[in-house]
Amino acid sequence: MTPALPKIWCDEDDHTRYAHFADFNAWLDGEEGQAARIDYGVDALPQPSKALFAG
């Protein structure tokens, strides 16, 4: 019997669903999303949409 693989946080927090929101992610990471990035405190991050999605 093969032992079960350990769960990784990607499976548990569902962050793999990030790709389902491509339009929103592009908007938030682009110039038009700057005000929202500032409001949510993620403007200085390299990929603000991923940070906001991950919580």
PDB file of N, CA, C and O in Angstrom:
ATOM      1  N   MET A   1       0.847  -1.182   0.000  1.00  0.00           N
ATOM      2  CA  MET A   1       0.000   0.000   0.000  1.00  0.00           C
ATOM      3  C   MET A   1       0.896   1.250   0.000  1.00  0.00           C
ATOM      4  O   MET A   1       1.850   1.339   0.773  1.00  0.00           O
ATOM      5  N   THR A   2       0.587   2.174  -0.844  1.00  0.00           N
ATOM      6  CA  THR A   2       1.349   3.416  -0.952  1.00  0.00           C
ATOM      7  C   THR A   2       0.865   4.411   0.102  1.00  0.00           C
ATOM      8  O   THR A   2      -0.337   4.646   0.225  1.00  0.00           O
ATOM      9  N   PRO A   3       1.791   4.993   0.860  1.00  0.00           N
ATOM     10  CA  PRO A   3       1.356   5.977   1.865  1.00  0.00           C
ATOM     11  C   PRO A   3       0.778   7.222   1.201  1.00  0.00           C
ATOM     12  O   PRO A   3       1.203   7.614   0.115  1.00  0.00           O
ATOM     13  N   ALA A   4      -0.185   7.831   1.859  1.00  0.00           N
ATOM     14  CA  ALA A   4      -0.814   9.046   1.329  1.00  0.00           C
ATOM     15  C   ALA A   4       0.184  10.196   1.356  1.00  0.00           C
ATOM     16  O   ALA A   4       0.977  10.329   2.289  1.00  0.00           O
ATOM     17  N   LEU A   5       0.132  11.013   0.329  1.00  0.00           N
ATOM     18  CA  LEU A   5       0.996  12.184   0.281  1.00  0.00           C
ATOM     19  C   LEU A   5       0.500  13.225   1.278  1.00  0.00           C
ATOM     20  O   LEU A   5      -0.707  13.375   1.471  1.00  0.00           O
ATOM     21  N   PRO A   6       1.411  13.936   1.902  1.00  0.00           N
ATOM     22  CA  PRO A   6       0.968  14.971   2.845  1.00  0.00           C
ATOM     23  C   PRO A   6       0.275  16.108   2.102  1.00  0.00           C
ATOM     24  O   PRO A   6       0.631  16.434   0.970  1.00  0.00           O
ATOM     25  N   LYS A   7      -0.713  16.702   2.750  1.00  0.00           N
ATOM     26  CA  LYS A   7      -1.387  17.844   2.144  1.00  0.00           C
ATOM     27  C   LYS A   7      -0.476  19.054   2.217  1.00  0.00           C
ATOM     28  O   LYS A   7       0.253  19.255   3.189  1.00  0.00           O
ATOM     29  N   ILE A   8      -0.537  19.846   1.175  1.00  0.00           N
ATOM     30  CA  ILE A   8       0.222  21.088   1.168  1.00  0.00           C
ATOM     31  C   ILE A   8      -0.754  22.244   1.269  1.00  0.00           C
ATOM     32  O   ILE A   8      -1.940  22.086   0.979  1.00  0.00           O
ATOM     33  N   TRP A   9      -0.268  23.398   1.677  1.00  0.00           N
ATOM     34  CA  TRP A   9      -1.179  24.517   1.908  1.00  0.00           C
ATOM     35  C   TRP A   9      -1.885  24.961   0.643  1.00  0.00           C
ATOM     36  O   TRP A   9      -2.960  25.554   0.726  1.00  0.00           O
ATOM     37  N   CYS A  10      -1.316  24.695  -0.531  1.00  0.00           N
ATOM     38  CA  CYS A  10      -1.980  25.050  -1.793  1.00  0.00           C
ATOM     39  C   CYS A  10      -3.330  24.337  -1.914  1.00  0.00           C
ATOM     40  O   CYS A  10      -4.313  24.907  -2.389  1.00  0.00           O
ATOM     41  N   ASP A  11      -3.348  23.080  -1.473  1.00  0.00           N
ATOM     42  CA  ASP A  11      -4.578  22.306  -1.534  1.00  0.00           C
ATOM     43  C   ASP A  11      -5.573  22.761  -0.478  1.00  0.00           C
ATOM     44  O   ASP A  11      -6.781  22.773  -0.718  1.00  0.00           O
ATOM     45  N   GLU A  12      -5.075  23.126   0.668  1.00  0.00           N
ATOM     46  CA  GLU A  12      -5.950  23.466   1.781  1.00  0.00           C
ATOM     47  C   GLU A  12      -6.561  24.855   1.689  1.00  0.00           C
ATOM     48  O   GLU A  12      -7.699  25.050   2.116  1.00  0.00           O
ATOM     49  N   ASP A  13      -5.830  25.835   1.139  1.00  0.00           N
ATOM     50  CA  ASP A  13      -6.379  27.191   1.109  1.00  0.00           C
ATOM     51  C   ASP A  13      -6.992  27.567  -0.233  1.00  0.00           C
ATOM     52  O   ASP A  13      -7.498  28.678  -0.393  1.00  0.00           O
ATOM     53  N   ASP A  14      -6.952  26.657  -1.194  1.00  0.00           N
ATOM     54  CA  ASP A  14      -7.593  26.861  -2.502  1.00  0.00           C
ATOM     55  C   ASP A  14      -6.989  28.014  -3.293  1.00  0.00           C
ATOM     56  O   ASP A  14      -7.659  28.566  -4.165  1.00  0.00           O
ATOM     57  N   HIS A  15      -5.739  28.395  -3.018  1.00  0.00           N
ATOM     58  CA  HIS A  15      -5.172  29.514  -3.769  1.00  0.00           C
ATOM     59  C   HIS A  15      -4.912  29.157  -5.228  1.00  0.00           C
ATOM     60  O   HIS A  15      -4.609  30.034  -6.037  1.00  0.00           O
ATOM     61  N   THR A  16      -5.027  27.891  -5.565  1.00  0.00           N
ATOM     62  CA  THR A  16      -4.879  27.505  -6.970  1.00  0.00           C
ATOM     63  C   THR A  16      -6.024  28.061  -7.819  1.00  0.00           C
ATOM     64  O   THR A  16      -5.929  28.078  -9.046  1.00  0.00           O
ATOM     65  N   ARG A  17      -7.097  28.512  -7.183  1.00  0.00           N
ATOM     66  CA  ARG A  17      -8.230  29.100  -7.905  1.00  0.00           C
ATOM     67  C   ARG A  17      -7.940  30.532  -8.364  1.00  0.00           C
ATOM     68  O   ARG A  17      -8.765  31.137  -9.049  1.00  0.00           O
ATOM     69  N   TYR A  18      -6.792  31.074  -7.997  1.00  0.00           N
ATOM     70  CA  TYR A  18      -6.388  32.424  -8.375  1.00  0.00           C
ATOM     71  C   TYR A  18      -6.536  32.648  -9.886  1.00  0.00           C
ATOM     72  O   TYR A  18      -6.982  33.713 -10.314  1.00  0.00           O
ATOM     73  N   ALA A  19      -6.168  31.661 -10.678  1.00  0.00           N
ATOM     74  CA  ALA A  19      -6.197  31.777 -12.136  1.00  0.00           C
ATOM     75  C   ALA A  19      -7.610  31.942 -12.691  1.00  0.00           C
ATOM     76  O   ALA A  19      -7.768  32.376 -13.832  1.00  0.00           O
ATOM     77  N   HIS A  20      -8.623  31.610 -11.926  1.00  0.00           N
ATOM     78  CA  HIS A  20     -10.007  31.744 -12.386  1.00  0.00           C
ATOM     79  C   HIS A  20     -10.464  33.202 -12.452  1.00  0.00           C
ATOM     80  O   HIS A  20     -11.527  33.492 -13.000  1.00  0.00           O
ATOM     81  N   PHE A  21      -9.673  34.113 -11.902  1.00  0.00           N
ATOM     82  CA  PHE A  21     -10.052  35.524 -11.828  1.00  0.00           C
ATOM     83  C   PHE A  21      -9.088  36.399 -12.629  1.00  0.00           C
ATOM     84  O   PHE A  21      -8.683  37.464 -12.163  1.00  0.00           O
ATOM     85  N   ALA A  22      -8.726  35.957 -13.819  1.00  0.00           N
ATOM     86  CA  ALA A  22      -7.713  36.623 -14.642  1.00  0.00           C
ATOM     87  C   ALA A  22      -8.056  38.083 -14.927  1.00  0.00           C
ATOM     88  O   ALA A  22      -7.176  38.940 -14.853  1.00  0.00           O
ATOM     89  N   ASP A  23      -9.301  38.385 -15.247  1.00  0.00           N
ATOM     90  CA  ASP A  23      -9.684  39.773 -15.550  1.00  0.00           C
ATOM     91  C   ASP A  23      -9.509  40.674 -14.340  1.00  0.00           C
ATOM     92  O   ASP A  23      -8.961  41.771 -14.449  1.00  0.00           O
ATOM     93  N   PHE A  24      -9.976  40.211 -13.185  1.00  0.00           N
ATOM     94  CA  PHE A  24      -9.824  40.996 -11.967  1.00  0.00           C
ATOM     95  C   PHE A  24      -8.358  41.178 -11.612  1.00  0.00           C
ATOM     96  O   PHE A  24      -7.936  42.275 -11.247  1.00  0.00           O
ATOM     97  N   ASN A  25      -7.575  40.101 -11.718  1.00  0.00           N
ATOM     98  CA  ASN A  25      -6.158  40.169 -11.379  1.00  0.00           C
ATOM     99  C   ASN A  25      -5.426  41.161 -12.277  1.00  0.00           C
ATOM    100  O   ASN A  25      -4.602  41.940 -11.798  1.00  0.00           O
ATOM    101  N   ALA A  26      -5.721  41.137 -13.571  1.00  0.00           N
ATOM    102  CA  ALA A  26      -5.090  42.070 -14.503  1.00  0.00           C
ATOM    103  C   ALA A  26      -5.487  43.510 -14.177  1.00  0.00           C
ATOM    104  O   ALA A  26      -4.653  44.414 -14.227  1.00  0.00           O
ATOM    105  N   TRP A  27      -6.758  43.718 -13.845  1.00  0.00           N
ATOM    106  CA  TRP A  27      -7.213  45.055 -13.477  1.00  0.00           C
ATOM    107  C   TRP A  27      -6.502  45.539 -12.212  1.00  0.00           C
ATOM    108  O   TRP A  27      -5.976  46.651 -12.184  1.00  0.00           O
ATOM    109  N   LEU A  28      -6.485  44.717 -11.180  1.00  0.00           N
ATOM    110  CA  LEU A  28      -5.890  45.117  -9.906  1.00  0.00           C
ATOM    111  C   LEU A  28      -4.392  45.379 -10.058  1.00  0.00           C
ATOM    112  O   LEU A  28      -3.871  46.317  -9.454  1.00  0.00           O
ATOM    113  N   ASP A  29      -3.696  44.576 -10.844  1.00  0.00           N
ATOM    114  CA  ASP A  29      -2.258  44.739 -11.018  1.00  0.00           C
ATOM    115  C   ASP A  29      -1.911  45.875 -11.985  1.00  0.00           C
ATOM    116  O   ASP A  29      -0.765  46.322 -12.027  1.00  0.00           O
ATOM    117  N   GLY A  30      -2.882  46.337 -12.752  1.00  0.00           N
ATOM    118  CA  GLY A  30      -2.650  47.402 -13.724  1.00  0.00           C
ATOM    119  C   GLY A  30      -2.839  48.796 -13.140  1.00  0.00           C
ATOM    120  O   GLY A  30      -3.090  48.960 -11.946  1.00  0.00           O
ATOM    121  N   GLU A  31      -2.713  49.803 -14.013  1.00  0.00           N
ATOM    122  CA  GLU A  31      -2.834  51.199 -13.586  1.00  0.00           C
ATOM    123  C   GLU A  31      -4.203  51.524 -12.998  1.00  0.00           C
ATOM    124  O   GLU A  31      -4.296  52.286 -12.035  1.00  0.00           O
ATOM    125  N   GLU A  32      -5.255  50.962 -13.559  1.00  0.00           N
ATOM    126  CA  GLU A  32      -6.613  51.264 -13.090  1.00  0.00           C
ATOM    127  C   GLU A  32      -6.882  50.769 -11.671  1.00  0.00           C
ATOM    128  O   GLU A  32      -7.775  51.285 -10.998  1.00  0.00           O
ATOM    129  N   GLY A  33      -6.127  49.783 -11.212  1.00  0.00           N
ATOM    130  CA  GLY A  33      -6.343  49.227  -9.887  1.00  0.00           C
ATOM    131  C   GLY A  33      -5.497  49.870  -8.791  1.00  0.00           C
ATOM    132  O   GLY A  33      -5.524  49.421  -7.645  1.00  0.00           O
ATOM    133  N   GLN A  34      -4.755  50.909  -9.131  1.00  0.00           N
ATOM    134  CA  GLN A  34      -3.840  51.496  -8.153  1.00  0.00           C
ATOM    135  C   GLN A  34      -4.553  51.998  -6.899  1.00  0.00           C
ATOM    136  O   GLN A  34      -4.069  51.769  -5.791  1.00  0.00           O
ATOM    137  N   ALA A  35      -5.673  52.666  -7.045  1.00  0.00           N
ATOM    138  CA  ALA A  35      -6.396  53.177  -5.871  1.00  0.00           C
ATOM    139  C   ALA A  35      -6.825  52.036  -4.951  1.00  0.00           C
ATOM    140  O   ALA A  35      -6.725  52.148  -3.729  1.00  0.00           O
ATOM    141  N   ALA A  36      -7.299  50.949  -5.535  1.00  0.00           N
ATOM    142  CA  ALA A  36      -7.715  49.793  -4.723  1.00  0.00           C
ATOM    143  C   ALA A  36      -6.514  49.168  -4.032  1.00  0.00           C
ATOM    144  O   ALA A  36      -6.605  48.774  -2.870  1.00  0.00           O
ATOM    145  N   ARG A  37      -5.383  49.073  -4.738  1.00  0.00           N
ATOM    146  CA  ARG A  37      -4.178  48.504  -4.124  1.00  0.00           C
ATOM    147  C   ARG A  37      -3.734  49.335  -2.925  1.00  0.00           C
ATOM    148  O   ARG A  37      -3.333  48.791  -1.897  1.00  0.00           O
ATOM    149  N   ILE A  38      -3.808  50.647  -3.065  1.00  0.00           N
ATOM    150  CA  ILE A  38      -3.433  51.536  -1.967  1.00  0.00           C
ATOM    151  C   ILE A  38      -4.403  51.368  -0.808  1.00  0.00           C
ATOM    152  O   ILE A  38      -3.986  51.272   0.346  1.00  0.00           O
ATOM    153  N   ASP A  39      -5.701  51.332  -1.113  1.00  0.00           N
ATOM    154  CA  ASP A  39      -6.720  51.162  -0.063  1.00  0.00           C
ATOM    155  C   ASP A  39      -6.515  49.878   0.737  1.00  0.00           C
ATOM    156  O   ASP A  39      -6.724  49.859   1.950  1.00  0.00           O
ATOM    157  N   TYR A  40      -6.106  48.806   0.058  1.00  0.00           N
ATOM    158  CA  TYR A  40      -5.935  47.511   0.723  1.00  0.00           C
ATOM    159  C   TYR A  40      -4.506  47.257   1.196  1.00  0.00           C
ATOM    160  O   TYR A  40      -4.215  46.190   1.737  1.00  0.00           O
ATOM    161  N   GLY A  41      -3.614  48.226   0.999  1.00  0.00           N
ATOM    162  CA  GLY A  41      -2.254  48.116   1.505  1.00  0.00           C
ATOM    163  C   GLY A  41      -1.381  47.104   0.792  1.00  0.00           C
ATOM    164  O   GLY A  41      -0.456  46.556   1.392  1.00  0.00           O
ATOM    165  N   VAL A  42      -1.659  46.846  -0.484  1.00  0.00           N
ATOM    166  CA  VAL A  42      -0.864  45.868  -1.219  1.00  0.00           C
ATOM    167  C   VAL A  42      -0.124  46.493  -2.402  1.00  0.00           C
ATOM    168  O   VAL A  42       0.411  45.773  -3.244  1.00  0.00           O
ATOM    169  N   ASP A  43      -0.089  47.812  -2.473  1.00  0.00           N
ATOM    170  CA  ASP A  43       0.487  48.493  -3.632  1.00  0.00           C
ATOM    171  C   ASP A  43       1.985  48.255  -3.786  1.00  0.00           C
ATOM    172  O   ASP A  43       2.476  48.217  -4.914  1.00  0.00           O
ATOM    173  N   ALA A  44       2.716  48.096  -2.708  1.00  0.00           N
ATOM    174  CA  ALA A  44       4.169  47.942  -2.786  1.00  0.00           C
ATOM    175  C   ALA A  44       4.607  46.508  -3.078  1.00  0.00           C
ATOM    176  O   ALA A  44       5.799  46.255  -3.257  1.00  0.00           O
ATOM    177  N   LEU A  45       3.680  45.583  -3.128  1.00  0.00           N
ATOM    178  CA  LEU A  45       4.030  44.178  -3.350  1.00  0.00           C
ATOM    179  C   LEU A  45       4.220  43.890  -4.838  1.00  0.00           C
ATOM    180  O   LEU A  45       3.603  44.555  -5.671  1.00  0.00           O
ATOM    181  N   PRO A  46       5.062  42.911  -5.191  1.00  0.00           N
ATOM    182  CA  PRO A  46       5.303  42.612  -6.603  1.00  0.00           C
ATOM    183  C   PRO A  46       4.078  42.063  -7.332  1.00  0.00           C
ATOM    184  O   PRO A  46       3.914  42.326  -8.524  1.00  0.00           O
ATOM    185  N   GLN A  47       3.215  41.309  -6.652  1.00  0.00           N
ATOM    186  CA  GLN A  47       1.996  40.770  -7.260  1.00  0.00           C
ATOM    187  C   GLN A  47       0.831  41.024  -6.304  1.00  0.00           C
ATOM    188  O   GLN A  47       0.405  40.122  -5.584  1.00  0.00           O
ATOM    189  N   PRO A  48       0.318  42.257  -6.302  1.00  0.00           N
ATOM    190  CA  PRO A  48      -0.729  42.616  -5.347  1.00  0.00           C
ATOM    191  C   PRO A  48      -1.973  41.739  -5.434  1.00  0.00           C
ATOM    192  O   PRO A  48      -2.582  41.440  -4.407  1.00  0.00           O
ATOM    193  N   SER A  49      -2.362  41.322  -6.633  1.00  0.00           N
ATOM    194  CA  SER A  49      -3.573  40.517  -6.760  1.00  0.00           C
ATOM    195  C   SER A  49      -3.424  39.173  -6.055  1.00  0.00           C
ATOM    196  O   SER A  49      -4.390  38.681  -5.471  1.00  0.00           O
ATOM    197  N   LYS A  50      -2.244  38.570  -6.097  1.00  0.00           N
ATOM    198  CA  LYS A  50      -2.021  37.300  -5.393  1.00  0.00           C
ATOM    199  C   LYS A  50      -2.078  37.502  -3.890  1.00  0.00           C
ATOM    200  O   LYS A  50      -2.626  36.672  -3.164  1.00  0.00           O
ATOM    201  N   ALA A  51      -1.511  38.609  -3.424  1.00  0.00           N
ATOM    202  CA  ALA A  51      -1.530  38.886  -1.985  1.00  0.00           C
ATOM    203  C   ALA A  51      -2.955  39.095  -1.504  1.00  0.00           C
ATOM    204  O   ALA A  51      -3.338  38.585  -0.451  1.00  0.00           O
ATOM    205  N   LEU A  52      -3.732  39.834  -2.259  1.00  0.00           N
ATOM    206  CA  LEU A  52      -5.129  40.097  -1.875  1.00  0.00           C
ATOM    207  C   LEU A  52      -5.928  38.793  -1.922  1.00  0.00           C
ATOM    208  O   LEU A  52      -6.755  38.555  -1.042  1.00  0.00           O
ATOM    209  N   PHE A  53      -5.704  37.957  -2.911  1.00  0.00           N
ATOM    210  CA  PHE A  53      -6.434  36.702  -3.022  1.00  0.00           C
ATOM    211  C   PHE A  53      -6.089  35.766  -1.875  1.00  0.00           C
ATOM    212  O   PHE A  53      -6.961  35.093  -1.324  1.00  0.00           O
ATOM    213  N   ALA A  54      -4.814  35.728  -1.521  1.00  0.00           N
ATOM    214  CA  ALA A  54      -4.373  34.813  -0.454  1.00  0.00           C
ATOM    215  C   ALA A  54      -4.830  35.282   0.922  1.00  0.00           C
ATOM    216  O   ALA A  54      -4.919  34.494   1.863  1.00  0.00           O
ATOM    217  N   GLY A  55      -5.116  36.559   1.024  1.00  0.00           N
ATOM    218  CA  GLY A  55      -5.618  37.101   2.272  1.00  0.00           C
ATOM    219  C   GLY A  55      -4.537  37.438   3.197  1.00  0.00           C
ATOM    220  O   GLY A  55      -4.797  37.910   4.304  1.00  0.00           O
TER     221      GLY A  55
END
